[in-house]
Amino acid sequence: MPDHFCVSRQTAEDFMRLFVNRLAYGIQRTKPLEDGTIPYYLAREWETKEPKPLQTDVLRMHLNGDVTISLYAINPVTQSSKWVAIDADFDGSLEALFRLQWELRQDGVDAALEQSRRGGHLWIFGEKPMPAFQCRIYIYNLALRLGVPVKGGGLKEGIEVFPRQDQIKDGDYGNAIRGPLGVHRKSNRRYWFYEAAPTPEAQLAYLQGLKKLTAAELDTLTQGMTLPQAYRPPEPTAYVSRSPVSGSREFRILDYVETTGKQDSRNWKAQCPSCAQGGRDRARNNLGIKISDPRFYVCRAGCTKEDIRAALGQPIRKSVMA
């Protein structure tokens, strides 16, 4: 069993200043799903279903070991992040993180190495929140110069850089990462930073003592750089409707559902008609509809297209063999 702590409000506030860039957060389940995963869910208010703001008491529970939270990197108001986290969980990942840490030091950048279940996380902290796009430009170019693989761009394995996006829209969240110093429910362990004693207070004191990256330094480090072409998000393409077959009108899912106004980088969100018919999807976000071509849609709860069309009273017509 992991050690249980009873941290002070001051310790939780120290964690807040270092790691919390926006108040939305996720909570990890305490028990695994049937497939063995223990996912995180966006913390929401019970009645309104609006995102619940992260408070000091929740951070104390995280540090004590009562709950485990995840943190979002980008604040959509500023498109900036307080930190950069480099996640590595492939063969040879620790060696890659040590190489990155050493090279960062040559650039005058302190980075703290955190243990993880399958590898490690390397954290860099800004003196003030730093533009997400600039953080990503710096780390991607540094990694590729060192020959450290970066996931994406044709590679299935490699480091992942948080923030994962250059910017996000208001109401979006981007990708979250497990909050440091808490208990990982999959392994039932805490994962500490290597250079400090294994208590929340000692860990935070170590992190506070690290040199923080300034805006001027980041400007200098990224001067003349851009994000490598292979890792740039695809340019959006306009949707062109297919011609109707035999005079029939093409089925369009957007004629039958109302999007929530929230979307990720590729999909609109809407309530799944099949889920709704079964009394589910009260959050109205199970259905993802591809923005560039809304002929493509999928229910994250597993409803098939046949289920969705049937719930709309528009069953898919089966071709009749002659």
C-alpha positions as CSV (number, residue, x, y, z in Angstrom):
1,M,0.0,0.0,0.0
2,P,1.3,3.5,-0.7
3,D,2.1,5.8,2.2
4,H,-0.7,8.0,3.3
5,F,0.1,11.6,4.1
6,C,-1.7,14.5,5.8
7,V,-0.4,17.6,4.1
8,S,-1.0,21.2,5.1
9,R,-3.0,23.7,3.2
10,Q,0.3,25.5,2.5
11,T,1.7,22.4,0.8
12,A,-1.4,22.2,-1.4
13,E,-1.0,25.9,-2.3
14,D,2.6,25.3,-3.2
15,F,1.5,22.5,-5.5
16,M,-1.2,24.8,-7.0
17,R,1.4,27.5,-7.8
18,L,3.7,25.1,-9.6
19,F,1.3,22.8,-11.5
20,V,-2.2,24.3,-11.8
21,N,-2.6,26.4,-14.9
22,R,-6.4,26.2,-15.2
23,L,-9.0,25.1,-12.7
24,A,-10.7,22.3,-14.8
25,Y,-9.3,18.9,-13.8
26,G,-9.9,15.1,-14.1
27,I,-10.3,12.4,-11.5
28,Q,-9.1,8.9,-11.9
29,R,-11.5,6.0,-11.1
30,T,-10.6,4.0,-8.0
31,K,-11.5,0.7,-9.6
32,P,-10.7,-0.6,-13.1
33,L,-13.3,-1.1,-15.9
34,E,-13.9,-4.5,-17.3
35,D,-11.1,-4.0,-19.8
36,G,-8.6,-3.3,-17.0
37,T,-8.2,0.4,-17.6
38,I,-8.7,3.0,-14.9
39,P,-9.5,6.2,-16.8
40,Y,-9.8,9.8,-15.8
41,Y,-13.1,11.7,-16.1
42,L,-13.5,15.5,-16.2
43,A,-14.7,16.6,-12.7
44,R,-18.1,18.1,-13.0
45,E,-20.7,19.7,-10.7
46,W,-23.4,17.1,-9.8
47,E,-26.4,19.3,-10.8
48,T,-25.2,21.5,-13.6
49,K,-22.7,19.1,-15.1
50,E,-20.4,22.1,-15.6
51,P,-16.6,21.6,-15.0
52,K,-15.9,21.7,-11.3
53,P,-13.1,24.2,-10.3
54,L,-10.0,22.7,-8.6
55,Q,-9.8,23.7,-5.0
56,T,-7.1,23.4,-2.3
57,D,-9.0,20.7,-0.5
58,V,-9.0,18.5,-3.6
59,L,-5.3,19.0,-4.0
60,R,-4.8,18.0,-0.3
61,M,-6.7,14.8,-1.0
62,H,-4.6,14.1,-4.1
63,L,-1.3,14.6,-2.1
64,N,-2.6,12.6,0.8
65,G,-3.5,9.7,-1.4
66,D,-7.3,9.8,-1.2
67,V,-8.0,10.7,-4.8
68,T,-5.9,11.0,-8.0
69,I,-6.3,13.9,-10.3
70,S,-5.1,14.8,-13.8
71,L,-4.1,18.3,-14.9
72,Y,-4.7,20.2,-18.2
73,A,-1.6,22.0,-19.6
74,I,-3.2,24.8,-21.7
75,N,-5.3,27.7,-20.4
76,P,-7.5,28.6,-23.4
77,V,-7.6,32.3,-22.3
78,T,-3.9,32.8,-22.7
79,Q,-3.0,29.7,-24.8
80,S,-0.1,29.3,-22.4
81,S,1.2,26.6,-19.9
82,K,3.0,26.9,-16.6
83,W,5.1,23.8,-17.5
84,V,6.2,21.4,-20.2
85,A,6.0,17.6,-19.4
86,I,7.8,15.1,-21.6
87,D,6.2,11.6,-21.2
88,A,8.2,8.6,-22.2
89,D,7.1,4.9,-21.8
90,F,8.9,3.0,-24.6
91,D,11.9,0.8,-24.5
92,G,15.0,2.9,-23.6
93,S,12.7,5.8,-22.5
94,L,14.7,6.6,-19.3
95,E,17.9,6.8,-21.3
96,A,16.2,9.2,-23.7
97,L,14.9,11.4,-20.9
98,F,18.4,11.6,-19.3
99,R,19.8,12.7,-22.6
100,L,17.1,15.4,-22.9
101,Q,17.7,16.5,-19.3
102,W,21.5,16.8,-19.9
103,E,21.0,18.7,-23.1
104,L,18.5,21.0,-21.5
105,R,21.1,21.9,-18.8
106,Q,23.5,22.9,-21.6
107,D,20.8,25.4,-22.7
108,G,20.6,26.6,-19.1
109,V,17.2,24.9,-18.5
110,D,16.5,22.9,-15.3
111,A,14.3,19.9,-15.7
112,A,13.0,17.5,-13.0
113,L,12.8,13.8,-13.8
114,E,9.8,12.0,-12.3
115,Q,9.3,8.2,-12.1
116,S,6.3,6.7,-13.8
117,R,4.7,3.3,-14.2
118,R,6.4,2.4,-17.5
119,G,9.2,5.1,-17.9
120,G,9.3,8.6,-16.7
121,H,8.2,12.2,-17.1
122,L,10.6,15.2,-17.5
123,W,9.2,18.5,-16.2
124,I,10.2,22.1,-17.1
125,F,8.7,25.0,-15.3
126,G,8.2,28.5,-16.5
127,E,8.8,31.7,-14.5
128,K,5.4,32.7,-15.9
129,P,3.0,30.7,-18.1
130,M,4.7,30.2,-21.5
131,P,3.0,30.1,-25.0
132,A,2.2,26.5,-25.7
133,F,3.2,26.7,-29.4
134,Q,6.7,27.9,-28.4
135,C,7.2,25.2,-25.8
136,R,6.3,22.6,-28.4
137,I,8.7,24.1,-31.0
138,Y,11.6,24.0,-28.5
139,I,11.1,20.4,-27.3
140,Y,10.3,18.9,-30.7
141,N,13.4,20.4,-32.3
142,L,15.6,19.5,-29.3
143,A,14.4,15.9,-29.4
144,L,14.8,15.4,-33.1
145,R,18.3,17.0,-33.0
146,L,19.3,14.4,-30.4
147,G,17.7,11.5,-32.3
148,V,15.1,11.0,-29.6
149,P,11.9,9.6,-31.2
150,V,8.8,11.7,-31.0
151,K,5.4,10.0,-31.2
152,G,3.4,10.9,-34.2
153,G,4.8,12.0,-37.6
154,G,4.7,8.3,-38.6
155,L,6.1,6.9,-35.4
156,K,4.0,4.8,-33.0
157,E,6.5,5.0,-30.2
158,G,8.4,8.0,-28.8
159,I,8.1,10.8,-26.3
160,E,4.8,12.7,-25.9
161,V,5.0,16.4,-25.2
162,F,2.5,18.2,-23.0
163,P,1.0,20.6,-24.0
164,R,-0.1,18.4,-26.9
165,Q,-1.6,21.2,-28.9
166,D,-0.4,24.7,-29.9
167,Q,-3.7,26.2,-28.8
168,I,-7.2,25.1,-27.9
169,K,-10.6,26.7,-28.3
170,D,-12.6,28.2,-25.4
171,G,-14.5,25.4,-23.8
172,D,-12.0,22.7,-24.9
173,Y,-9.5,21.0,-22.6
174,G,-6.7,19.5,-24.7
175,N,-4.9,16.5,-23.1
176,A,-4.4,15.9,-19.4
177,I,-1.5,14.3,-17.6
178,R,-1.5,12.6,-14.2
179,G,-0.9,15.1,-11.4
180,P,2.5,14.4,-9.8
181,L,3.0,13.1,-6.3
182,G,-0.4,11.3,-6.1
183,V,-1.2,7.6,-6.2
184,H,-1.5,5.9,-9.6
185,R,-4.6,3.7,-9.2
186,K,-3.3,1.2,-11.8
187,S,-0.2,0.3,-9.9
188,N,-1.3,1.6,-6.5
189,R,2.0,3.4,-6.2
190,R,3.3,6.9,-5.9
191,Y,6.0,8.0,-8.4
192,W,8.5,10.5,-7.0
193,F,11.0,12.9,-8.5
194,Y,14.5,11.4,-8.4
195,E,16.3,14.3,-6.7
196,A,14.3,14.7,-3.5
197,A,13.1,12.7,-0.5
198,P,9.8,10.8,-0.9
199,T,7.5,13.2,0.9
200,P,5.2,15.8,-0.7
201,E,6.9,18.6,1.3
202,A,10.5,17.6,0.3
203,Q,9.4,17.1,-3.3
204,L,7.8,20.5,-3.7
205,A,10.7,22.2,-2.0
206,Y,13.0,20.6,-4.6
207,L,10.8,21.7,-7.4
208,Q,10.5,25.2,-6.1
209,G,14.3,25.5,-6.0
210,L,14.7,24.7,-9.7
211,K,15.6,27.6,-12.0
212,K,12.5,28.6,-13.9
213,L,12.5,29.2,-17.7
214,T,11.9,32.9,-18.6
215,A,10.0,34.2,-21.6
216,A,13.2,35.9,-22.9
217,E,15.2,32.7,-22.6
218,L,12.5,30.7,-24.5
219,D,12.4,33.4,-27.2
220,T,16.2,33.0,-27.6
221,L,16.1,29.2,-27.6
222,T,13.4,29.1,-30.3
223,Q,14.7,31.9,-32.5
224,G,14.3,30.9,-36.2
225,M,12.6,27.6,-35.3
226,T,9.2,26.2,-36.4
227,L,7.4,23.0,-35.5
228,P,8.7,20.2,-37.7
229,Q,6.4,19.7,-40.7
230,A,5.6,16.1,-39.8
231,Y,4.1,17.2,-36.5
232,R,2.0,20.1,-37.6
233,P,-1.8,19.6,-37.4
234,P,-3.4,18.8,-40.7
235,E,-4.9,21.8,-42.6
236,P,-8.7,21.7,-42.5
237,T,-10.4,20.7,-45.8
238,A,-13.8,21.8,-46.8
239,Y,-16.5,19.1,-46.9
240,V,-18.0,18.5,-50.3
241,S,-21.3,16.6,-50.4
242,R,-21.6,13.6,-52.6
243,S,-24.1,13.7,-55.4
244,P,-27.4,12.0,-54.5
245,V,-27.9,8.5,-55.9
246,S,-31.0,7.8,-58.0
247,G,-32.6,11.1,-56.9
248,S,-32.4,10.3,-53.2
249,R,-31.0,12.8,-50.7
250,E,-27.8,11.9,-49.0
251,F,-28.2,11.2,-45.2
252,R,-26.7,14.0,-43.1
253,I,-26.3,13.4,-39.4
254,L,-26.2,17.1,-38.8
255,D,-29.8,17.4,-40.0
256,Y,-30.9,15.3,-37.0
257,V,-28.7,16.1,-34.1
258,E,-27.7,19.4,-32.4
259,T,-24.0,19.9,-31.6
260,T,-23.1,21.1,-28.2
261,G,-20.8,23.9,-29.4
262,K,-17.9,22.0,-28.0
263,Q,-15.4,20.2,-30.2
264,D,-11.8,18.9,-30.2
265,S,-9.4,19.5,-33.0
266,R,-11.2,17.2,-35.4
267,N,-14.8,16.5,-34.2
268,W,-18.0,18.2,-33.2
269,K,-19.7,16.8,-30.1
270,A,-23.4,15.9,-29.8
271,Q,-25.7,13.6,-27.9
272,C,-25.9,10.1,-29.4
273,P,-29.5,9.4,-30.4
274,S,-29.1,5.7,-29.6
275,C,-27.7,6.4,-26.2
276,A,-30.4,9.0,-25.5
277,Q,-33.1,6.4,-26.5
278,G,-31.6,4.2,-23.8
279,G,-31.6,7.0,-21.2
280,R,-27.8,7.5,-21.4
281,D,-25.4,10.3,-22.6
282,R,-26.8,13.0,-20.3
283,A,-23.6,15.0,-20.8
284,R,-24.6,15.1,-24.6
285,N,-21.1,14.4,-25.9
286,N,-20.9,10.7,-26.8
287,L,-21.3,11.3,-30.5
288,G,-18.3,12.6,-32.4
289,I,-18.9,14.1,-35.9
290,K,-15.9,14.7,-38.1
291,I,-15.7,18.5,-38.8
292,S,-14.0,18.2,-42.2
293,D,-16.5,15.5,-43.5
294,P,-19.6,15.0,-41.3
295,R,-20.5,11.9,-43.2
296,F,-18.2,10.2,-40.6
297,Y,-19.5,10.0,-37.1
298,V,-19.0,7.6,-34.2
299,C,-20.4,6.9,-30.7
300,R,-17.7,6.6,-28.1
301,A,-20.0,4.4,-26.0
302,G,-20.0,1.8,-28.8
303,C,-23.4,2.3,-30.6
304,T,-23.2,1.3,-34.2
305,K,-24.3,3.4,-37.1
306,E,-27.2,1.0,-37.5
307,D,-28.2,1.8,-33.9
308,I,-27.9,5.5,-34.4
309,R,-29.8,5.6,-37.7
310,A,-32.6,3.4,-36.3
311,A,-32.9,5.7,-33.3
312,L,-33.4,8.6,-35.7
313,G,-36.0,6.7,-37.7
314,Q,-33.7,6.7,-40.7
315,P,-32.5,3.1,-40.9
316,I,-29.7,2.2,-43.3
317,R,-31.1,0.7,-46.4
318,K,-29.7,-2.7,-47.3
319,S,-29.0,-3.3,-50.9
320,V,-31.1,-6.1,-52.4
321,M,-29.2,-8.7,-54.4
322,A,-30.7,-9.6,-57.8
